[in-house]
Amino acid sequence: MLALLSANWDEINQLKNDIESTDEASGSELDCKIGELYGKKAVFAVTGVGIKRARAATSLVIQQFKPGLIIYGGFGGALSPDLRVGDVIVGSSVTSLKKKENRSLYHDFSISGLEFISGKLITESRFFVNKPDEKKRLYDSTGALAVDMETWGVLEAASQSNTPVGSVRVISDEADELLPNMAAIYSSNGELDSKQAEEYFRAYPELLTPFLKFRFTNTPRAQESLCRFLCHLITNL
């Protein structure tokens, strides 16, 4: 069985509609669908945002479903100045800045017909990697192509059972783009908190335009690119 995980359903919304669901489990511990996608038996689950939530949800998926492969699909922020919104990164390894450790990811996929880049990822709180100078510092010091908030947690949980993990990240913001503090406007499940956002942008009105570009231009482009790539990848597994 394949496990396809993401921080929230929005990032893989197009795939969600294609799932031939045979069961659904939505509760306090795990929000998931069980069924088939493009002929593959799979469990599809959302983990919430961040390392701890990704680790906990992945552990539950492994305990309940024992998948043979986990693919984590989601957005990532570009650290490399060469990357553009919608570019696909298949992680070859991931580094935890907190633990100062690098681990390999499963990336031996047979992929043809779609463009992607294979390279190093970093897992860190995106809430603190939202300014161009911070992104440049990370790129110069690590050589990582992109930063995300979950891959390390997924890999930690999966290492207990030696379950292989692949991470597919689509660029949602470029290295020179400034973002607001997402922790101030999004909840832990990745949904926009309208009340908090209104208060935040009253205090920081100069960040409203960059946010609107991220939400209404970058995000749809990244969603489409991610779902198109995952569709092709899963079909050819």
C-alpha positions, 0 to 999 in steps of 0.5 A, a space after each residue: 500500500 502507498 501512503 500519500 501525505 500532505 500538510 493539508 488537503 488544499 495542497 493536493 485538492 485536485 488529487 483528492 477529487 480523483 480518489 476512489 474512496 472506500 473508507 474515510 477516517 476523520 477524527 482527532 488523531 488522523 484525517 485520512 481517506 482509504 481507496 484507490 488513485 489511478 489504480 493504486 491502493 493507497 491511504 491519503 492523509 493530512 498531517 497538519 503543519 510542522 515537524 511534530 504534527 508530521 511525525 505524529 501523523 506519520 506514526 499513526 499511518 504506519 501503525 494502522 496501514 503499514 505502507 510500503 512507501 510514503 510520499 509526502 507532497 507539498 509546497 516549499 520555499 525556494 532557497 536557490 535563486 534559480 527556482 521559480 514558482 511551480 518548479 518541482 523538487 524531488 528531495 534526494 536528502 533532507 537536513 534538520 537544522 535543529 539537529 544538524 543532521 542530513 538523511 537520505 530520502 527515497 528518490 529512485 522514481 521512474 519519471 519521464 515526460 515531466 520536468 523536475 529537479 533532484 536535490 537537498 531539502 531543509 526542514 525548518 520552521 517556515 515562520 522564520 524563513 520568510 525573508 530574502 536574506 534568511 533564504 540566501 543565508 540558508 542557501 549559501 551555508 547548506 546548498 539546499 534547494 528548498 525549505 519545508 516544514 514536515 519532511 524531517 518529521 515524516 522521515 524520523 517516524 518512518 525510520 522506526 519501521 524502515 519505511 522508505 520516504 519520498 518528498 516532492 516539493 513544489 516551489 510556492 515562493 521564490 528566493 527573493 520574495 518576502 512573506 508575512 509571518 505565516 504563524 500569525 495568520 494561519 492555524 496549525 492545520 494550514 487554514 487561514 485564520 481571517 480574524 488573525 490575518 486582519 489584525 496582522 495586516 493592520 499592524 503590517 500593511 506593507 506585507 499585504 500585497 506580497 501575501 495576496 500574490 502568494 495566496 492568489 497567484 503563487 498558490 494556484 500555480 503551485 497546486 496545479 504543478 504539484 497535483 500534475 506531477 504526483 498524478 504522473 508519479 503515482 500512475 507510473 509507480 
